[in-house]
Amino acid sequence: MLYITHDLLSARLLADEVLVLDEGRVVESGPTLHVIQNAEAPYTQELLDAIPNPLTIR
């Protein structure tokens, strides 16, 4: 199955492997949890920062 999303939280729940594309170029790839925990590309960091954390919402 190919699942295309900007939501890394849903990708974490559905995918074993992930490719992060920025302007059509692969900037990170690998096992989903590894990419999420070790994100290096600025775009991957932006995607992770977009995930709401209910503990920080006031």
Backbone as XML, in Angstrom:
<?xml version="1.0"?>
<chain id="A" units="angstrom">
  <residue number="1" name="MET">
    <atom name="N" x="0.841" y="-1.158" z="0.000"/>
    <atom name="CA" x="0.000" y="0.000" z="0.000"/>
    <atom name="C" x="0.895" y="1.233" z="0.000"/>
  </residue>
  <residue number="2" name="LEU">
    <atom name="N" x="0.540" y="2.205" z="-0.776"/>
    <atom name="CA" x="1.215" y="3.495" z="-0.784"/>
    <atom name="C" x="0.317" y="4.478" z="-0.050"/>
  </residue>
  <residue number="3" name="TYR">
    <atom name="N" x="0.858" y="5.114" z="0.972"/>
    <atom name="CA" x="0.105" y="6.067" z="1.779"/>
    <atom name="C" x="0.834" y="7.391" z="1.723"/>
  </residue>
  <residue number="4" name="ILE">
    <atom name="N" x="0.172" y="8.415" z="1.194"/>
    <atom name="CA" x="0.792" y="9.733" z="1.054"/>
    <atom name="C" x="0.155" y="10.670" z="2.061"/>
  </residue>
  <residue number="5" name="THR">
    <atom name="N" x="0.981" y="11.311" z="2.892"/>
    <atom name="CA" x="0.464" y="12.190" z="3.935"/>
    <atom name="C" x="1.523" y="13.196" z="4.357"/>
  </residue>
  <residue number="6" name="HIS">
    <atom name="N" x="1.083" y="14.267" z="4.991"/>
    <atom name="CA" x="1.986" y="15.197" z="5.659"/>
    <atom name="C" x="1.986" y="14.930" z="7.155"/>
  </residue>
  <residue number="7" name="ASP">
    <atom name="N" x="1.171" y="13.988" z="7.582"/>
    <atom name="CA" x="0.961" y="13.687" z="8.998"/>
    <atom name="C" x="1.841" y="12.505" z="9.419"/>
  </residue>
  <residue number="8" name="LEU">
    <atom name="N" x="2.982" y="12.793" z="10.030"/>
    <atom name="CA" x="3.891" y="11.715" z="10.426"/>
    <atom name="C" x="3.320" y="10.858" z="11.550"/>
  </residue>
  <residue number="9" name="LEU">
    <atom name="N" x="2.381" y="11.393" z="12.318"/>
    <atom name="CA" x="1.741" y="10.593" z="13.356"/>
    <atom name="C" x="0.945" y="9.447" z="12.726"/>
  </residue>
  <residue number="10" name="SER">
    <atom name="N" x="0.167" y="9.743" z="11.707"/>
    <atom name="CA" x="-0.583" y="8.672" z="11.056"/>
    <atom name="C" x="0.359" y="7.730" z="10.307"/>
  </residue>
  <residue number="11" name="ALA">
    <atom name="N" x="1.424" y="8.270" z="9.729"/>
    <atom name="CA" x="2.403" y="7.417" z="9.054"/>
    <atom name="C" x="3.037" y="6.444" z="10.049"/>
  </residue>
  <residue number="12" name="ARG">
    <atom name="N" x="3.298" y="6.930" z="11.255"/>
    <atom name="CA" x="3.884" y="6.071" z="12.295"/>
    <atom name="C" x="2.966" y="4.905" z="12.623"/>
  </residue>
  <residue number="13" name="LEU">
    <atom name="N" x="1.665" y="5.164" z="12.605"/>
    <atom name="CA" x="0.704" y="4.122" z="12.947"/>
    <atom name="C" x="0.470" y="3.137" z="11.808"/>
  </residue>
  <residue number="14" name="LEU">
    <atom name="N" x="0.679" y="3.572" z="10.558"/>
    <atom name="CA" x="0.330" y="2.742" z="9.399"/>
    <atom name="C" x="1.504" y="2.143" z="8.648"/>
  </residue>
  <residue number="15" name="ALA">
    <atom name="N" x="2.678" y="2.758" z="8.749"/>
    <atom name="CA" x="3.769" y="2.367" z="7.861"/>
    <atom name="C" x="4.972" y="1.822" z="8.614"/>
  </residue>
  <residue number="16" name="ASP">
    <atom name="N" x="5.580" y="0.797" z="8.034"/>
    <atom name="CA" x="6.836" y="0.265" z="8.575"/>
    <atom name="C" x="8.021" y="1.081" z="8.090"/>
  </residue>
  <residue number="17" name="GLU">
    <atom name="N" x="7.927" y="1.584" z="6.865"/>
    <atom name="CA" x="8.991" y="2.372" z="6.244"/>
    <atom name="C" x="8.407" y="3.699" z="5.795"/>
  </residue>
  <residue number="18" name="VAL">
    <atom name="N" x="9.235" y="4.740" z="5.788"/>
    <atom name="CA" x="8.770" y="6.057" z="5.377"/>
    <atom name="C" x="9.825" y="6.727" z="4.509"/>
  </residue>
  <residue number="19" name="LEU">
    <atom name="N" x="9.349" y="7.499" z="3.545"/>
    <atom name="CA" x="10.192" y="8.386" z="2.742"/>
    <atom name="C" x="9.669" y="9.790" z="2.969"/>
  </residue>
  <residue number="20" name="VAL">
    <atom name="N" x="10.527" y="10.702" z="3.320"/>
    <atom name="CA" x="10.128" y="12.096" z="3.467"/>
    <atom name="C" x="10.637" y="12.834" z="2.242"/>
  </residue>
  <residue number="21" name="LEU">
    <atom name="N" x="9.714" y="13.468" z="1.514"/>
    <atom name="CA" x="10.058" y="14.207" z="0.314"/>
    <atom name="C" x="9.950" y="15.701" z="0.586"/>
  </residue>
  <residue number="22" name="ASP">
    <atom name="N" x="10.896" y="16.447" z="0.075"/>
    <atom name="CA" x="10.846" y="17.902" z="0.124"/>
    <atom name="C" x="11.060" y="18.387" z="-1.301"/>
  </residue>
  <residue number="23" name="GLU">
    <atom name="N" x="10.047" y="19.033" z="-1.861"/>
    <atom name="CA" x="10.080" y="19.496" z="-3.242"/>
    <atom name="C" x="10.445" y="18.376" z="-4.207"/>
  </residue>
  <residue number="24" name="GLY">
    <atom name="N" x="9.882" y="17.181" z="-3.964"/>
    <atom name="CA" x="10.066" y="16.048" z="-4.857"/>
    <atom name="C" x="11.351" y="15.263" z="-4.661"/>
  </residue>
  <residue number="25" name="ARG">
    <atom name="N" x="12.163" y="15.664" z="-3.706"/>
    <atom name="CA" x="13.425" y="14.960" z="-3.439"/>
    <atom name="C" x="13.355" y="14.251" z="-2.101"/>
  </residue>
  <residue number="26" name="VAL">
    <atom name="N" x="13.886" y="13.036" z="-2.048"/>
    <atom name="CA" x="13.912" y="12.287" z="-0.792"/>
    <atom name="C" x="14.949" y="12.927" z="0.122"/>
  </residue>
  <residue number="27" name="VAL">
    <atom name="N" x="14.499" y="13.358" z="1.329"/>
    <atom name="CA" x="15.425" y="13.962" z="2.284"/>
    <atom name="C" x="15.694" y="13.042" z="3.467"/>
  </residue>
  <residue number="28" name="GLU">
    <atom name="N" x="14.802" y="12.078" z="3.697"/>
    <atom name="CA" x="15.020" y="11.072" z="4.742"/>
    <atom name="C" x="14.256" y="9.818" z="4.345"/>
  </residue>
  <residue number="29" name="SER">
    <atom name="N" x="14.776" y="8.675" z="4.749"/>
    <atom name="CA" x="14.071" y="7.425" z="4.511"/>
    <atom name="C" x="14.553" y="6.378" z="5.498"/>
  </residue>
  <residue number="30" name="GLY">
    <atom name="N" x="13.696" y="5.389" z="5.716"/>
    <atom name="CA" x="14.062" y="4.287" z="6.589"/>
    <atom name="C" x="12.875" y="3.820" z="7.398"/>
  </residue>
  <residue number="31" name="PRO">
    <atom name="N" x="13.138" y="2.992" z="8.395"/>
    <atom name="CA" x="12.064" y="2.553" z="9.280"/>
    <atom name="C" x="11.391" y="3.779" z="9.911"/>
  </residue>
  <residue number="32" name="THR">
    <atom name="N" x="10.089" y="3.772" z="9.935"/>
    <atom name="CA" x="9.324" y="4.946" z="10.361"/>
    <atom name="C" x="9.755" y="5.465" z="11.723"/>
  </residue>
  <residue number="33" name="LEU">
    <atom name="N" x="9.821" y="4.615" z="12.708"/>
    <atom name="CA" x="10.178" y="5.055" z="14.055"/>
    <atom name="C" x="11.587" y="5.643" z="14.091"/>
  </residue>
  <residue number="34" name="HIS">
    <atom name="N" x="12.501" y="5.044" z="13.353"/>
    <atom name="CA" x="13.874" y="5.557" z="13.308"/>
    <atom name="C" x="13.909" y="6.970" z="12.709"/>
  </residue>
  <residue number="35" name="VAL">
    <atom name="N" x="13.199" y="7.167" z="11.609"/>
    <atom name="CA" x="13.180" y="8.487" z="10.970"/>
    <atom name="C" x="12.570" y="9.516" z="11.909"/>
  </residue>
  <residue number="36" name="ILE">
    <atom name="N" x="11.495" y="9.151" z="12.589"/>
    <atom name="CA" x="10.844" y="10.089" z="13.500"/>
    <atom name="C" x="11.747" y="10.425" z="14.691"/>
  </residue>
  <residue number="37" name="GLN">
    <atom name="N" x="12.413" y="9.438" z="15.233"/>
    <atom name="CA" x="13.252" y="9.666" z="16.418"/>
    <atom name="C" x="14.595" y="10.300" z="16.092"/>
  </residue>
  <residue number="38" name="ASN">
    <atom name="N" x="15.040" y="10.196" z="14.847"/>
    <atom name="CA" x="16.367" y="10.690" z="14.465"/>
    <atom name="C" x="16.303" y="11.645" z="13.279"/>
  </residue>
  <residue number="39" name="ALA">
    <atom name="N" x="15.247" y="12.408" z="13.190"/>
    <atom name="CA" x="15.063" y="13.318" z="12.052"/>
    <atom name="C" x="16.213" y="14.311" z="11.966"/>
  </residue>
  <residue number="40" name="GLU">
    <atom name="N" x="16.771" y="14.428" z="10.781"/>
    <atom name="CA" x="17.873" y="15.368" z="10.555"/>
    <atom name="C" x="17.499" y="16.466" z="9.572"/>
  </residue>
  <residue number="41" name="ALA">
    <atom name="N" x="16.673" y="16.138" z="8.599"/>
    <atom name="CA" x="16.309" y="17.124" z="7.580"/>
    <atom name="C" x="15.391" y="18.189" z="8.175"/>
  </residue>
  <residue number="42" name="PRO">
    <atom name="N" x="15.615" y="19.443" z="7.832"/>
    <atom name="CA" x="14.756" y="20.512" z="8.351"/>
    <atom name="C" x="13.279" y="20.292" z="8.036"/>
  </residue>
  <residue number="43" name="TYR">
    <atom name="N" x="12.966" y="19.784" z="6.843"/>
    <atom name="CA" x="11.561" y="19.572" z="6.491"/>
    <atom name="C" x="10.929" y="18.494" z="7.367"/>
  </residue>
  <residue number="44" name="THR">
    <atom name="N" x="11.671" y="17.443" z="7.678"/>
    <atom name="CA" x="11.151" y="16.407" z="8.570"/>
    <atom name="C" x="10.880" y="16.998" z="9.945"/>
  </residue>
  <residue number="45" name="GLN">
    <atom name="N" x="11.771" y="17.851" z="10.414"/>
    <atom name="CA" x="11.557" y="18.525" z="11.698"/>
    <atom name="C" x="10.292" y="19.383" z="11.663"/>
  </residue>
  <residue number="46" name="GLU">
    <atom name="N" x="10.054" y="20.082" z="10.549"/>
    <atom name="CA" x="8.833" y="20.884" z="10.414"/>
    <atom name="C" x="7.592" y="20.007" z="10.493"/>
  </residue>
  <residue number="47" name="LEU">
    <atom name="N" x="7.626" y="18.864" z="9.830"/>
    <atom name="CA" x="6.480" y="17.947" z="9.881"/>
    <atom name="C" x="6.249" y="17.448" z="11.301"/>
  </residue>
  <residue number="48" name="LEU">
    <atom name="N" x="7.315" y="17.133" z="12.000"/>
    <atom name="CA" x="7.178" y="16.669" z="13.381"/>
    <atom name="C" x="6.679" y="17.783" z="14.298"/>
  </residue>
  <residue number="49" name="ASP">
    <atom name="N" x="7.137" y="18.999" z="14.065"/>
    <atom name="CA" x="6.688" y="20.132" z="14.883"/>
    <atom name="C" x="5.205" y="20.436" z="14.675"/>
  </residue>
  <residue number="50" name="ALA">
    <atom name="N" x="4.654" y="20.012" z="13.548"/>
    <atom name="CA" x="3.237" y="20.260" z="13.248"/>
    <atom name="C" x="2.308" y="19.299" z="13.982"/>
  </residue>
  <residue number="51" name="ILE">
    <atom name="N" x="2.855" y="18.249" z="14.582"/>
    <atom name="CA" x="2.029" y="17.287" z="15.325"/>
    <atom name="C" x="1.675" y="17.918" z="16.661"/>
  </residue>
  <residue number="52" name="PRO">
    <atom name="N" x="0.369" y="18.101" z="16.923"/>
    <atom name="CA" x="-0.007" y="18.704" z="18.198"/>
    <atom name="C" x="0.324" y="17.806" z="19.386"/>
  </residue>
  <residue number="53" name="ASN">
    <atom name="N" x="0.782" y="18.417" z="20.426"/>
    <atom name="CA" x="1.058" y="17.688" z="21.665"/>
    <atom name="C" x="0.042" y="18.167" z="22.700"/>
  </residue>
  <residue number="54" name="PRO">
    <atom name="N" x="-0.916" y="17.314" z="23.074"/>
    <atom name="CA" x="-1.963" y="17.758" z="23.994"/>
    <atom name="C" x="-1.432" y="18.207" z="25.346"/>
  </residue>
  <residue number="55" name="LEU">
    <atom name="N" x="-0.237" y="17.812" z="25.713"/>
    <atom name="CA" x="0.316" y="18.211" z="27.002"/>
    <atom name="C" x="0.790" y="19.665" z="26.995"/>
  </residue>
  <residue number="56" name="THR">
    <atom name="N" x="1.021" y="20.225" z="25.795"/>
    <atom name="CA" x="1.506" y="21.602" z="25.740"/>
    <atom name="C" x="0.410" y="22.598" z="25.385"/>
  </residue>
  <residue number="57" name="ILE">
    <atom name="N" x="-0.788" y="22.127" z="25.075"/>
    <atom name="CA" x="-1.894" y="23.026" z="24.751"/>
    <atom name="C" x="-2.528" y="23.508" z="26.037"/>
  </residue>
  <residue number="58" name="ARG">
    <atom name="N" x="-2.682" y="24.813" z="26.175"/>
    <atom name="CA" x="-3.259" y="25.385" z="27.391"/>
    <atom name="C" x="-4.622" y="25.925" z="27.131"/>
  </residue>
</chain>
